[in-house]
Amino acid sequence: MEKYLFEKMENSINGLSNYDNLTKADIDTLIKAFEEMRKLYEE
C-alpha cells in the first residue's frame, strides 16, 4: 500500500496525476511514513 501511495505522490509532483484520488487516510499514511523516515534519518 505504501508503495502505491508514494507512486501517486511522485506522479502528482511530476504533474502526471493529482491528489484527488487520495483519501484522508491515504494522506495520513504518507505523513506517518515520512515522519518515520525522518526519525530514522536523524538517528
C-alpha distance matrix in Angstrom:
0.0 3.8 5.4 5.2 6.4 8.8 10.0 10.8 12.5 14.3 15.5 16.7 18.6 20.1 21.2 19.3 17.4 17.4 15.6 17.0 14.0 12.0 12.9 14.4 11.7 9.1 11.9 12.7 9.4 10.2 13.7 13.1 11.3 14.3 16.7 15.8 16.2 19.5 20.7 20.3 22.0 24.8 25.6
3.8 0.0 3.8 5.3 5.0 6.2 8.5 9.8 10.5 12.1 14.1 15.2 16.4 18.2 19.8 18.5 16.9 16.7 14.8 17.0 14.6 12.1 13.3 14.1 11.7 8.8 10.5 11.2 7.6 7.4 10.9 10.4 8.0 10.8 13.4 12.5 12.6 15.8 17.4 16.9 18.4 21.3 22.3
5.4 3.8 0.0 3.8 5.4 5.1 6.1 8.6 9.8 10.4 12.2 14.1 15.2 16.4 18.2 16.5 15.6 16.2 15.3 17.6 15.2 13.4 15.4 16.8 14.8 11.5 13.0 14.4 11.1 10.0 13.5 13.5 10.6 12.6 15.7 14.8 14.0 17.3 19.2 18.2 19.2 22.4 23.5
5.2 5.3 3.8 0.0 3.8 5.5 5.1 6.2 8.6 9.8 10.5 12.3 14.3 15.3 16.4 14.3 12.9 13.5 12.6 14.5 11.7 10.5 12.9 14.9 13.4 9.9 11.8 13.9 11.2 10.3 14.1 14.8 12.6 14.4 17.6 17.3 16.8 19.8 21.9 21.4 22.2 25.3 26.7
6.4 5.0 5.4 3.8 0.0 3.8 5.4 5.1 6.2 8.5 9.8 10.5 12.3 14.2 15.2 13.9 12.0 11.7 10.1 12.4 10.3 8.1 10.4 11.9 10.8 7.0 8.2 10.6 8.3 6.9 10.6 11.9 10.1 11.6 14.8 15.1 14.8 17.4 19.7 19.7 20.5 23.2 24.9
8.8 6.2 5.1 5.5 3.8 0.0 3.8 5.4 5.0 6.0 8.5 9.7 10.4 12.2 14.1 13.2 12.2 12.4 11.5 14.5 13.0 11.1 13.6 14.7 13.8 10.1 10.2 12.4 10.1 7.5 10.8 12.2 9.6 10.2 13.8 14.1 12.9 15.4 18.1 17.8 18.0 21.0 22.9
10.0 8.5 6.1 5.1 5.4 3.8 0.0 3.8 5.4 5.0 6.0 8.5 9.8 10.4 12.1 10.5 10.0 11.2 11.3 14.1 12.4 11.6 14.7 16.5 16.0 12.1 12.7 15.4 13.3 11.0 14.3 15.9 13.4 13.9 17.6 17.8 16.4 18.9 21.7 21.1 21.1 24.3 26.2
10.8 9.8 8.6 6.2 5.1 5.4 3.8 0.0 3.8 5.5 5.2 6.2 8.7 9.9 10.5 8.9 7.1 7.7 7.6 10.3 8.8 8.3 11.7 13.9 13.9 10.2 10.6 13.9 12.6 10.4 13.6 15.8 14.1 14.6 18.1 18.9 18.0 20.1 22.9 23.0 23.0 25.8 28.0
12.5 10.5 9.8 8.6 6.2 5.0 5.4 3.8 0.0 3.8 5.4 5.0 6.2 8.6 9.8 9.6 8.3 7.9 7.4 11.0 10.6 9.2 12.3 13.5 14.0 10.4 9.4 12.6 11.9 8.8 11.3 14.0 12.5 12.0 15.5 16.9 15.7 17.3 20.4 20.8 20.4 23.0 25.5
14.3 12.1 10.4 9.8 8.5 6.0 5.0 5.5 3.8 0.0 3.8 5.4 5.1 6.2 8.6 8.5 8.7 9.7 10.5 13.9 13.6 12.7 16.1 17.3 17.6 14.0 13.1 16.1 14.9 11.7 14.1 16.5 14.3 13.5 17.2 18.3 16.3 18.0 21.3 21.1 20.3 23.2 25.7
15.5 14.1 12.2 10.5 9.8 8.5 6.0 5.2 5.4 3.8 0.0 3.8 5.4 5.0 6.1 4.9 5.4 7.5 9.5 12.3 12.0 12.3 16.0 17.9 18.6 14.9 14.5 17.9 17.0 14.2 16.8 19.4 17.4 16.9 20.6 21.7 20.0 21.7 25.0 24.9 24.1 27.0 29.5
16.7 15.2 14.1 12.3 10.5 9.7 8.5 6.2 5.0 5.4 3.8 0.0 3.8 5.3 5.0 5.5 4.5 4.8 6.8 9.9 10.7 10.8 14.3 15.9 17.3 14.0 12.9 16.4 16.3 13.5 15.5 18.6 17.3 16.5 19.9 21.6 20.2 21.4 24.8 25.2 24.4 26.9 29.7
18.6 16.4 15.2 14.3 12.3 10.4 9.8 8.7 6.2 5.1 5.4 3.8 0.0 3.8 5.4 7.5 8.0 8.2 9.7 13.2 14.2 13.8 17.0 18.0 19.3 16.0 14.3 17.5 17.4 14.0 15.5 18.7 17.2 15.6 19.0 20.8 19.0 19.7 23.3 23.7 22.4 24.8 27.8
20.1 18.2 16.4 15.3 14.2 12.2 10.4 9.9 8.6 6.2 5.0 5.3 3.8 0.0 3.8 5.5 7.8 9.5 12.0 15.0 15.8 16.1 19.6 21.0 22.2 18.8 17.5 20.9 20.4 17.1 18.9 21.9 20.1 18.6 22.2 23.7 21.6 22.5 26.1 26.2 24.7 27.3 30.2
21.2 19.8 18.2 16.4 15.2 14.1 12.1 10.5 9.8 8.6 6.1 5.0 5.4 3.8 0.0 3.8 5.7 7.3 10.5 12.8 14.1 15.1 18.7 20.4 22.0 18.8 17.7 21.3 21.3 18.3 20.1 23.3 22.0 20.7 24.1 25.9 24.2 25.1 28.7 29.0 27.7 30.2 33.1
19.3 18.5 16.5 14.3 13.9 13.2 10.5 8.9 9.6 8.5 4.9 5.5 7.5 5.5 3.8 0.0 3.8 7.1 10.5 12.3 12.7 14.2 17.9 20.2 21.5 18.1 17.7 21.4 21.0 18.3 20.8 23.6 22.0 21.4 25.0 26.4 24.7 26.2 29.5 29.6 28.7 31.4 34.1
17.4 16.9 15.6 12.9 12.0 12.2 10.0 7.1 8.3 8.7 5.4 4.5 8.0 7.8 5.7 3.8 0.0 3.8 7.1 8.5 9.0 10.7 14.4 16.8 18.3 15.1 14.9 18.7 18.5 16.3 18.7 21.6 20.5 20.2 23.6 25.1 24.0 25.4 28.7 29.0 28.5 31.1 33.7
17.4 16.7 16.2 13.5 11.7 12.4 11.2 7.7 7.9 9.7 7.5 4.8 8.2 9.5 7.3 7.1 3.8 0.0 3.8 5.6 7.2 8.4 11.8 13.9 15.9 13.1 12.4 16.2 16.7 14.7 16.7 19.8 19.3 18.9 22.0 23.9 23.2 24.3 27.5 28.3 27.9 30.1 32.9
15.6 14.8 15.3 12.6 10.1 11.5 11.3 7.6 7.4 10.5 9.5 6.8 9.7 12.0 10.5 10.5 7.1 3.8 0.0 3.8 5.4 5.3 8.3 10.1 12.3 9.9 8.9 12.7 13.6 11.9 13.8 16.9 16.9 16.8 19.5 21.5 21.4 22.5 25.3 26.5 26.4 28.4 31.1
17.0 17.0 17.6 14.5 12.4 14.5 14.1 10.3 11.0 13.9 12.3 9.9 13.2 15.0 12.8 12.3 8.5 5.6 3.8 0.0 3.8 5.6 7.8 10.3 12.7 11.0 10.9 14.4 15.6 14.7 16.5 19.4 19.7 20.0 22.5 24.5 24.6 25.8 28.5 29.7 29.9 31.8 34.4
14.0 14.6 15.2 11.7 10.3 13.0 12.4 8.8 10.6 13.6 12.0 10.7 14.2 15.8 14.1 12.7 9.0 7.2 5.4 3.8 0.0 3.8 6.5 9.9 11.3 9.3 10.4 13.7 14.1 13.7 16.2 18.5 18.5 19.5 22.1 23.6 23.8 25.5 27.9 28.9 29.4 31.6 33.8
12.0 12.1 13.4 10.5 8.1 11.1 11.6 8.3 9.2 12.7 12.3 10.8 13.8 16.1 15.1 14.2 10.7 8.4 5.3 5.6 3.8 0.0 3.8 6.7 7.9 5.7 6.6 9.9 10.4 10.2 12.6 14.8 15.1 16.1 18.5 20.0 20.6 22.2 24.5 25.6 26.3 28.3 30.5
12.9 13.3 15.4 12.9 10.4 13.6 14.7 11.7 12.3 16.1 16.0 14.3 17.0 19.6 18.7 17.9 14.4 11.8 8.3 7.8 6.5 3.8 0.0 3.8 5.3 5.0 6.4 8.6 9.8 10.8 12.5 14.3 15.4 16.8 18.5 20.1 21.3 22.8 24.6 26.1 27.1 28.8 30.8
14.4 14.1 16.8 14.9 11.9 14.7 16.5 13.9 13.5 17.3 17.9 15.9 18.0 21.0 20.4 20.2 16.8 13.9 10.1 10.3 9.9 6.7 3.8 0.0 3.8 5.4 5.1 6.1 8.6 9.9 10.5 12.2 14.2 15.4 16.4 18.3 20.0 21.0 22.6 24.5 25.6 26.9 28.9
11.7 11.7 14.8 13.4 10.8 13.8 16.0 13.9 14.0 17.6 18.6 17.3 19.3 22.2 22.0 21.5 18.3 15.9 12.3 12.7 11.3 7.9 5.3 3.8 0.0 3.8 5.5 5.0 6.1 8.7 9.8 10.4 12.2 14.3 15.2 16.4 18.4 19.9 21.0 22.6 24.2 25.7 27.3
9.1 8.8 11.5 9.9 7.0 10.1 12.1 10.2 10.4 14.0 14.9 14.0 16.0 18.8 18.8 18.1 15.1 13.1 9.9 11.0 9.3 5.7 5.0 5.4 3.8 0.0 3.8 5.4 5.1 6.3 8.7 9.9 10.6 12.5 14.3 15.4 16.7 18.5 20.1 21.3 22.6 24.5 26.2
11.9 10.5 13.0 11.8 8.2 10.2 12.7 10.6 9.4 13.1 14.5 12.9 14.3 17.5 17.7 17.7 14.9 12.4 8.9 10.9 10.4 6.6 6.4 5.1 5.5 3.8 0.0 3.8 5.3 5.0 6.2 8.6 9.8 10.6 12.3 14.3 15.3 16.5 18.5 20.1 20.9 22.5 24.7
12.7 11.2 14.4 13.9 10.6 12.4 15.4 13.9 12.6 16.1 17.9 16.4 17.5 20.9 21.3 21.4 18.7 16.2 12.7 14.4 13.7 9.9 8.6 6.1 5.0 5.4 3.8 0.0 3.8 5.4 5.1 6.2 8.6 9.9 10.5 12.3 14.3 15.3 16.6 18.5 19.9 21.1 22.9
9.4 7.6 11.1 11.2 8.3 10.1 13.3 12.6 11.9 14.9 17.0 16.3 17.4 20.4 21.3 21.0 18.5 16.7 13.6 15.6 14.1 10.4 9.8 8.6 6.1 5.1 5.3 3.8 0.0 3.8 5.4 5.1 6.2 8.7 9.8 10.6 12.4 14.2 15.4 16.7 18.3 20.0 21.5
10.2 7.4 10.0 10.3 6.9 7.5 11.0 10.4 8.8 11.7 14.2 13.5 14.0 17.1 18.3 18.3 16.3 14.7 11.9 14.7 13.7 10.2 10.8 9.9 8.7 6.3 5.0 5.4 3.8 0.0 3.8 5.4 5.1 6.2 8.6 9.9 10.6 12.3 14.3 15.4 16.4 18.3 20.3
13.7 10.9 13.5 14.1 10.6 10.8 14.3 13.6 11.3 14.1 16.8 15.5 15.5 18.9 20.1 20.8 18.7 16.7 13.8 16.5 16.2 12.6 12.5 10.5 9.8 8.7 6.2 5.1 5.4 3.8 0.0 3.8 5.4 5.2 6.2 8.7 9.9 10.5 12.4 14.4 15.2 16.4 18.6
13.1 10.4 13.5 14.8 11.9 12.2 15.9 15.8 14.0 16.5 19.4 18.6 18.7 21.9 23.3 23.6 21.6 19.8 16.9 19.4 18.5 14.8 14.3 12.2 10.4 9.9 8.6 6.2 5.1 5.4 3.8 0.0 3.8 5.5 5.0 6.2 8.7 9.8 10.6 12.5 14.2 15.4 16.9
11.3 8.0 10.6 12.6 10.1 9.6 13.4 14.1 12.5 14.3 17.4 17.3 17.2 20.1 22.0 22.0 20.5 19.3 16.9 19.7 18.5 15.1 15.4 14.2 12.2 10.6 9.8 8.6 6.2 5.1 5.4 3.8 0.0 3.8 5.4 5.1 6.2 8.6 10.0 10.7 12.3 14.3 15.7
14.3 10.8 12.6 14.4 11.6 10.2 13.9 14.6 12.0 13.5 16.9 16.5 15.6 18.6 20.7 21.4 20.2 18.9 16.8 20.0 19.5 16.1 16.8 15.4 14.3 12.5 10.6 9.9 8.7 6.2 5.2 5.5 3.8 0.0 3.8 5.4 5.0 6.1 8.6 9.9 10.3 12.2 14.4
16.7 13.4 15.7 17.6 14.8 13.8 17.6 18.1 15.5 17.2 20.6 19.9 19.0 22.2 24.1 25.0 23.6 22.0 19.5 22.5 22.1 18.5 18.5 16.4 15.2 14.3 12.3 10.5 9.8 8.6 6.2 5.0 5.4 3.8 0.0 3.8 5.5 5.1 6.3 8.7 9.8 10.6 12.6
15.8 12.5 14.8 17.3 15.1 14.1 17.8 18.9 16.9 18.3 21.7 21.6 20.8 23.7 25.9 26.4 25.1 23.9 21.5 24.5 23.6 20.0 20.1 18.3 16.4 15.4 14.3 12.3 10.6 9.9 8.7 6.2 5.1 5.4 3.8 0.0 3.8 5.4 5.1 6.3 8.6 10.0 11.0
16.2 12.6 14.0 16.8 14.8 12.9 16.4 18.0 15.7 16.3 20.0 20.2 19.0 21.6 24.2 24.7 24.0 23.2 21.4 24.6 23.8 20.6 21.3 20.0 18.4 16.7 15.3 14.3 12.4 10.6 9.9 8.7 6.2 5.0 5.5 3.8 0.0 3.8 5.5 5.1 6.1 8.6 10.1
19.5 15.8 17.3 19.8 17.4 15.4 18.9 20.1 17.3 18.0 21.7 21.4 19.7 22.5 25.1 26.2 25.4 24.3 22.5 25.8 25.5 22.2 22.8 21.0 19.9 18.5 16.5 15.3 14.2 12.3 10.5 9.8 8.6 6.1 5.1 5.4 3.8 0.0 3.8 5.4 5.0 6.1 8.7
20.7 17.4 19.2 21.9 19.7 18.1 21.7 22.9 20.4 21.3 25.0 24.8 23.3 26.1 28.7 29.5 28.7 27.5 25.3 28.5 27.9 24.5 24.6 22.6 21.0 20.1 18.5 16.6 15.4 14.3 12.4 10.6 10.0 8.6 6.3 5.1 5.5 3.8 0.0 3.8 5.4 5.2 6.4
20.3 16.9 18.2 21.4 19.7 17.8 21.1 23.0 20.8 21.1 24.9 25.2 23.7 26.2 29.0 29.6 29.0 28.3 26.5 29.7 28.9 25.6 26.1 24.5 22.6 21.3 20.1 18.5 16.7 15.4 14.4 12.5 10.7 9.9 8.7 6.3 5.1 5.4 3.8 0.0 3.8 5.5 5.4
22.0 18.4 19.2 22.2 20.5 18.0 21.1 23.0 20.4 20.3 24.1 24.4 22.4 24.7 27.7 28.7 28.5 27.9 26.4 29.9 29.4 26.3 27.1 25.6 24.2 22.6 20.9 19.9 18.3 16.4 15.2 14.2 12.3 10.3 9.8 8.6 6.1 5.0 5.4 3.8 0.0 3.8 5.6
24.8 21.3 22.4 25.3 23.2 21.0 24.3 25.8 23.0 23.2 27.0 26.9 24.8 27.3 30.2 31.4 31.1 30.1 28.4 31.8 31.6 28.3 28.8 26.9 25.7 24.5 22.5 21.1 20.0 18.3 16.4 15.4 14.3 12.2 10.6 10.0 8.6 6.1 5.2 5.5 3.8 0.0 3.8
25.6 22.3 23.5 26.7 24.9 22.9 26.2 28.0 25.5 25.7 29.5 29.7 27.8 30.2 33.1 34.1 33.7 32.9 31.1 34.4 33.8 30.5 30.8 28.9 27.3 26.2 24.7 22.9 21.5 20.3 18.6 16.9 15.7 14.4 12.6 11.0 10.1 8.7 6.4 5.4 5.6 3.8 0.0
